[in-house]
Amino acid sequence: PRCTRLPDFPEGVSGQFVRLGNGELLAVRDNTTIVSQDDGVSWSERGPVYAGPKPGISSFLHVLVQTQDGTTVLVYMDLSTAKWGWDDDTGKAAANAQLDVWSVRSTDGGHTWRDRHMIMQGYCGALITMIQLSSGEIVVPVMNLLRDPDRQSVLSYVSEDDGVSWSHGNVIDLGGHGHHDGAAEPTLAELGDGSVLMLIRTNLDYLWEARSLDKGLYWRIIQPTKIDASSAPASIRRLASG
């Protein structure tokens, strides 16, 4: 009863929003930056994220973060060159399966975007969240298809320079076999002690968790939680209250 539907909510927006320093809301619809000056009641287009040829064209499969220094960072899956297929008889994905992950950033509220480049080459099944830690690092967890047997795995990419460059840590591989089996659809939250918690979708009856003690790069503690989940993804958020 406390919620009111916005009548002109723009189609094609995945629900990722950031608030700019001037109070505007910024979102990305496919390859177009859109902004609202009235808290989402109405929206206007600011322009394309990238106007050149593929690869690396922004899609609705993305995550956004507004950094402490005022930079908007967009990480997205490149649907313009995506390839997928699954053979139930062999239990294998197509040999050319591809869904790469790219990064781009804006320092002027989405008017222009720069430093666009691929950060992961492979097949990423989903992007759920991206966070900036209190110490400044941006952390985005991604999926990547592993082979023989074909299954999903999880790893994280970390940027210490507001999305200019990225490093990745260890792969979390829980085994399994299938296009939706393994470790999938990770989500993150920074805890009060500075460690980072990752929740992971599995087919093992429970969500699994991983903990990073080095700002989201490497994951040393990997174990099941007590949260029942029948192959369902999660989303986690740490409130200002802690």
N, C-alpha and C positions, 0 to 999 in steps of 0.2 A: 504493500500500500504506500510505501514511501517513494516508490519509483514511478517516474513518468516517462513514457515512451517519447523519444524525439521524432517528430513527424517527418523530418527531411534528412534522416540519417543516410549518408551517402552509401550507395551500393558498392560492393567490391572492397570494402575496408575490413581488415581482419580483426579489428578491435584494438590494435596497438596505437597508443597515443602518447605524445610527450607534450609538456608545457614549456614553451619558450620563455626567455627572460622578460619579454614584453607582455606576457600573459596569454598570448595566442596558444591554441591547441594546434599541433601539427600531426598529420597522419600521412600515410602513403597508400594510394589506391593504384594497384598494379605498378606502373612506372611513372606515376604522377604524384607530385607533392600537393596536398590540400591542407588548408588552414581554416580555423574558425576563430573569430574574434568575440563570439558570444557563448562560450562554453558548450559548443557543439550543436547549437540550434540551427545555424546555417554555415555553409562551407563554400570556399572559393578555391579554384586551382591556382597554384603558384608556378607550375611548370613541370617539365619532365625531370626525372632523376638522371636519366641518361638518354641522349638522343641519337647515339651512333648505332652501328650494326652490332649484331650478336657476335660473340657470346657476352654474357654478363649483364643481361637486361633484368631490371628489378621486377619482382612479381609480388602477388598478394601473400606469398609464403615467406614472411619476414618477421624480424623482431627489431625494435627501436629502443634507443636509450638517449636521454639528454644528459650530458656529462656535467660535472661540477664546474667546468670551465666554459660551458655554454656551447659545446659542439654536439650536433645531432649525428649519431652513428646508426647506420642502417646495415643490418646483415640479412642476406636473403638467399633463397634458393633460385637458381637460374633455370626457369622453365623453358627459356628460349632454345636451349640445347638438350633438354631432358629426353632420356630414353629409358624405357622400362618394359619388361616382360618377364613372366614367370611360367615355367613348365612344371605342371603338377606331376607328370610322369617321372621326371628326373629330379625334381625337388631343387631346381636351380633357377637363379635369375638369368636373364639374357646376358650374354657375354659382354654386350656393349652398354649395360645399364649405367646410367649417368644422371646425376642431379647434384651439380657442384654448388658450393657455398661461396658467396662473394661478400665483400664489404665495401662500403662507400660512406663518406661523411660530408657534413655541411657545417660551415662556421658562420653562416649568415641567415639562419632561420629557414633553410630549405630553398632559398633563391637559387643557389648554385651548389653543385656537389663535386667532390674531387677525391683523389687517392683511391679510385675504384680498382679493385683487384680481387682475384680469386684467393680465398684463404684455405679452402679444402677442395681437392679434386677427388671425386668418388661418387657415392650415392648416399645422399642424406634424406632420410624418410620424413623428417619433421624438424621444425624449429619451434620451441615452446617459449623460451624466455631468454633475456640477456640482462645482466645487472652490472652496475658499477659499485665496487666496494668502497667502503669509507676511506680506504687508503688510496683510491683513485684508479685502480685497475678495472678494466672492463672484462667480464667473463661471459662467454656464450658457450653453452653445451650443444654439441651436435651429434647426430647419428652418422654411422658409416657402415655400409654393407660389407660383411666379411664373407669369405668363400670357403667351401669344402669342409664342412657343410655350410651352405649359405644361410646367414643369420644377421641380425642387427647387433651393433655395438655402439658404445658411447665414448666420447672424449670431449675435452674442453679446449677452447682457444682463448688466450688471454692477451690483451693489449695494454701496454703501459703508457701509450702515447695518444690516447683518444682515437684509436682506430686507424692510425697510420700504418702500423705493423702488428703482426700477431705471432704468438708462439703457441705450440700445443704440447700437452703432456701425454700421460700414458692412456692406453686404450682399456676400457672396462668391457670385458668379454665374459658373459655369463653362460656361454655355450648355447645350445639349442639348434633348431633346424627349421627354417620356414621364413616366409617373407615378413611375418609379424612376430617372429620368435627372437629370443635373445634379450638384449638390453636396449630399451627404446624410449623416446620422448622424455628426455630428462628435463627437470626444472630445478631452479636454484634459489637459495636464500643465504645471506650472510648472517651468522649468529653473533651473539653479544660478545663472545670471546675472540672474534676475528676469524674464526674458521668458517668454511663454506660447506653447506649441506646441499647435497643433490638427491632428489627423489627420482627413481627410475621405474618406468613401466616394464613389467615382465609377464611371462606366462607361468609363473611359479606360485600362483595363488596370493602373493603379497607384493606390495611395492618394495623395492630394495632401496637402500640408501648408500651413499658414498660420502666420505668426509675428506676435505682438503685442508691441510694445515699450512699451505704455502700459497695462499691467495688464489686458489682455484685452478692451479696448473696441474698438479699431481694429486692423485686420489689414493690414499694409503689404507683407508678403512672402508671396506665394501662388505655389506651384510644385509640380510633381509630385515625389514621392519615388521611390526605387528599389525600393519594396516592391510586389511583384506582388500584385494583388488583383482577381479577376474579379467586380466589383460586390459586394464583401463589406465589411461594417463592421469597424472595429477598436475596441479598448479599450486605453488606455495608462495606465500608472501609474509614477510616479517613486518609487523606493524610498528608504528612509531613508539608505541607503549613497550615494545620489546617482546 
